[in-house]
Amino acid sequence: MFLNSCKENGEPAADKVNDIRGTWKLISGKIIDKNSGKTSSYPMNFEMIKIINDTHFAFLKHSKNLKDSLGFDAGGGSYTLNGQVYTEHLQYYKNKNWEGQKFAFKISVSNDTFTQTGVEKVEKEGVDRVIIEKYIKEIK
Protein backbone atom coordinates (compact mmCIF):
# COMPACT_ATOMS: atom_id res chain seq x y z
CA MET A 1 0.00 0.00 0.00
CA PHE A 2 2.89 2.37 0.76
CA LEU A 3 4.35 1.84 -2.72
CA ASN A 4 1.07 2.84 -4.35
CA SER A 5 1.08 6.10 -2.41
CA CYS A 6 4.49 7.09 -3.85
CA LYS A 7 3.15 7.90 -7.30
CA GLU A 8 3.85 11.42 -8.53
CA ASN A 9 0.72 13.38 -9.51
CA GLY A 10 -1.33 10.19 -9.44
CA GLU A 11 0.44 8.75 -12.49
CA PRO A 12 1.59 5.15 -12.33
CA ALA A 13 5.38 4.86 -12.37
CA ALA A 14 5.22 2.75 -15.56
CA ASP A 15 3.73 5.69 -17.48
CA LYS A 16 6.93 7.68 -16.91
CA VAL A 17 9.04 5.12 -18.82
CA ASN A 18 7.83 6.33 -22.23
CA ASP A 19 6.84 9.90 -21.39
CA ILE A 20 7.23 11.42 -24.83
CA ARG A 21 5.40 14.65 -24.07
CA GLY A 22 7.39 17.80 -24.69
CA THR A 23 9.34 19.56 -27.39
CA TRP A 24 12.03 17.50 -29.11
CA LYS A 25 14.80 18.71 -31.44
CA LEU A 26 15.95 16.39 -34.22
CA ILE A 27 19.68 15.64 -33.93
CA SER A 28 20.05 12.85 -36.51
CA GLY A 29 18.12 10.77 -38.97
CA LYS A 30 18.66 7.89 -41.32
CA ILE A 31 16.60 6.52 -44.21
CA ILE A 32 16.74 2.95 -45.48
CA ASP A 33 14.95 2.68 -48.83
CA LYS A 34 13.17 -0.66 -48.83
CA ASN A 35 13.15 -0.90 -52.64
CA SER A 36 16.84 -0.24 -53.27
CA GLY A 37 18.26 -1.14 -49.86
CA LYS A 38 20.22 2.13 -49.98
CA THR A 39 20.90 3.80 -46.63
CA SER A 40 21.40 7.54 -46.31
CA SER A 41 21.71 9.95 -43.43
CA TYR A 42 19.65 13.11 -43.22
CA PRO A 43 21.74 15.99 -44.61
CA MET A 44 20.92 18.08 -41.48
CA ASN A 45 20.87 21.30 -43.55
CA PHE A 46 17.62 21.97 -41.71
CA GLU A 47 16.34 22.19 -38.16
CA MET A 48 13.28 20.33 -36.97
CA ILE A 49 11.31 20.07 -33.78
CA LYS A 50 8.53 17.70 -32.82
CA ILE A 51 6.00 18.81 -30.22
CA ILE A 52 4.01 16.11 -28.44
CA ASN A 53 1.23 16.68 -25.93
CA ASP A 54 -1.20 14.20 -24.38
CA THR A 55 -3.12 13.56 -27.61
CA HIS A 56 -1.40 15.21 -30.58
CA PHE A 57 1.95 15.75 -32.27
CA ALA A 58 3.23 18.39 -34.65
CA PHE A 59 6.51 18.85 -36.45
CA LEU A 60 8.06 22.04 -37.75
CA LYS A 61 11.03 21.98 -40.09
CA HIS A 62 12.94 24.78 -41.76
CA SER A 63 16.11 25.27 -43.74
CA LYS A 64 19.22 26.59 -42.01
CA ASN A 65 19.85 28.68 -45.13
CA LEU A 66 18.52 32.15 -44.31
CA LYS A 67 17.88 32.85 -48.02
CA ASP A 68 15.71 29.73 -48.47
CA SER A 69 12.19 30.95 -47.71
CA LEU A 70 10.68 27.84 -49.35
CA GLY A 71 12.51 25.47 -47.03
CA PHE A 72 9.64 25.14 -44.55
CA ASP A 73 7.63 22.03 -43.79
CA ALA A 74 5.09 21.18 -41.09
CA GLY A 75 2.49 18.61 -40.24
CA GLY A 76 0.70 16.96 -37.40
CA GLY A 77 -2.19 15.00 -36.07
CA SER A 78 -3.15 12.64 -33.31
CA TYR A 79 -1.14 9.72 -32.01
CA THR A 80 -1.47 6.60 -29.92
CA LEU A 81 1.12 5.12 -27.61
CA ASN A 82 0.94 1.49 -26.62
CA GLY A 83 4.06 0.50 -24.69
CA GLN A 84 6.95 1.06 -27.09
CA VAL A 85 4.73 1.44 -30.17
CA TYR A 86 4.06 5.08 -31.06
CA THR A 87 1.68 5.52 -34.01
CA GLU A 88 1.24 8.88 -35.71
CA HIS A 89 -2.05 9.55 -37.49
CA LEU A 90 -1.08 12.30 -39.94
CA GLN A 91 -4.08 14.60 -40.27
CA TYR A 92 -2.44 17.82 -41.55
CA TYR A 93 0.21 18.07 -44.23
CA LYS A 94 0.82 20.10 -47.39
CA ASN A 95 0.92 16.97 -49.57
CA LYS A 96 -2.58 15.46 -49.39
CA ASN A 97 -1.24 12.03 -50.41
CA TRP A 98 0.36 11.82 -46.95
CA GLU A 99 -2.73 12.92 -45.04
CA GLY A 100 -4.74 10.14 -43.46
CA GLN A 101 -1.72 7.85 -43.27
CA LYS A 102 -0.66 6.04 -40.09
CA PHE A 103 3.00 5.55 -39.29
CA ALA A 104 3.98 3.15 -36.50
CA PHE A 105 7.33 3.49 -34.75
CA LYS A 106 9.14 1.55 -32.10
CA ILE A 107 10.36 4.12 -29.62
CA SER A 108 12.77 4.43 -26.76
CA VAL A 109 13.26 7.25 -24.29
CA SER A 110 16.49 7.49 -22.33
CA ASN A 111 17.04 10.58 -20.20
CA ASP A 112 16.71 13.49 -22.66
CA THR A 113 16.90 11.36 -25.84
CA PHE A 114 13.91 10.08 -27.84
CA THR A 115 14.50 7.61 -30.68
CA GLN A 116 11.89 6.38 -33.15
CA THR A 117 12.28 3.66 -35.78
CA GLY A 118 9.55 2.72 -38.22
CA VAL A 119 8.27 2.45 -41.75
CA GLU A 120 6.99 5.33 -43.84
CA LYS A 121 4.92 3.86 -46.65
CA VAL A 122 2.86 6.07 -48.95
CA GLU A 123 1.91 4.14 -52.08
CA LYS A 124 0.68 7.22 -53.99
CA GLU A 125 4.15 8.77 -53.59
CA GLY A 126 6.18 5.59 -54.18
CA VAL A 127 7.60 5.93 -50.66
CA ASP A 128 8.52 2.75 -48.79
CA ARG A 129 11.32 3.29 -46.34
CA VAL A 130 12.50 2.77 -42.81
CA ILE A 131 13.36 5.91 -40.90
CA ILE A 132 15.37 6.19 -37.73
CA GLU A 133 15.21 9.55 -35.99
CA LYS A 134 16.89 10.70 -32.82
CA TYR A 135 15.76 13.77 -30.84
CA ILE A 136 16.84 15.55 -27.69
CA LYS A 137 14.42 17.22 -25.33
CA GLU A 138 14.30 20.98 -25.59
CA ILE A 139 14.32 22.47 -22.12
CA LYS A 140 14.07 26.21 -21.91
SVG drawing of the C-alpha trace seen along z (x, -y; Angstrom):
<svg xmlns="http://www.w3.org/2000/svg" viewBox="-7 -35 31 39">
<polyline fill="none" stroke="black" stroke-width="0.4" points="0.0,0.0 2.9,-2.4 4.3,-1.8 1.1,-2.8 1.1,-6.1 4.5,-7.1 3.2,-7.9 3.8,-11.4 0.7,-13.4 -1.3,-10.2 0.4,-8.8 1.6,-5.1 5.4,-4.9 5.2,-2.7 3.7,-5.7 6.9,-7.7 9.0,-5.1 7.8,-6.3 6.8,-9.9 7.2,-11.4 5.4,-14.6 7.4,-17.8 9.3,-19.6 12.0,-17.5 14.8,-18.7 16.0,-16.4 19.7,-15.6 20.0,-12.9 18.1,-10.8 18.7,-7.9 16.6,-6.5 16.7,-3.0 15.0,-2.7 13.2,0.7 13.2,0.9 16.8,0.2 18.3,1.1 20.2,-2.1 20.9,-3.8 21.4,-7.5 21.7,-10.0 19.7,-13.1 21.7,-16.0 20.9,-18.1 20.9,-21.3 17.6,-22.0 16.3,-22.2 13.3,-20.3 11.3,-20.1 8.5,-17.7 6.0,-18.8 4.0,-16.1 1.2,-16.7 -1.2,-14.2 -3.1,-13.6 -1.4,-15.2 2.0,-15.8 3.2,-18.4 6.5,-18.9 8.1,-22.0 11.0,-22.0 12.9,-24.8 16.1,-25.3 19.2,-26.6 19.9,-28.7 18.5,-32.2 17.9,-32.8 15.7,-29.7 12.2,-31.0 10.7,-27.8 12.5,-25.5 9.6,-25.1 7.6,-22.0 5.1,-21.2 2.5,-18.6 0.7,-17.0 -2.2,-15.0 -3.2,-12.6 -1.1,-9.7 -1.5,-6.6 1.1,-5.1 0.9,-1.5 4.1,-0.5 6.9,-1.1 4.7,-1.4 4.1,-5.1 1.7,-5.5 1.2,-8.9 -2.1,-9.6 -1.1,-12.3 -4.1,-14.6 -2.4,-17.8 0.2,-18.1 0.8,-20.1 0.9,-17.0 -2.6,-15.5 -1.2,-12.0 0.4,-11.8 -2.7,-12.9 -4.7,-10.1 -1.7,-7.8 -0.7,-6.0 3.0,-5.5 4.0,-3.2 7.3,-3.5 9.1,-1.5 10.4,-4.1 12.8,-4.4 13.3,-7.2 16.5,-7.5 17.0,-10.6 16.7,-13.5 16.9,-11.4 13.9,-10.1 14.5,-7.6 11.9,-6.4 12.3,-3.7 9.6,-2.7 8.3,-2.5 7.0,-5.3 4.9,-3.9 2.9,-6.1 1.9,-4.1 0.7,-7.2 4.2,-8.8 6.2,-5.6 7.6,-5.9 8.5,-2.8 11.3,-3.3 12.5,-2.8 13.4,-5.9 15.4,-6.2 15.2,-9.6 16.9,-10.7 15.8,-13.8 16.8,-15.5 14.4,-17.2 14.3,-21.0 14.3,-22.5 14.1,-26.2"/>
</svg>
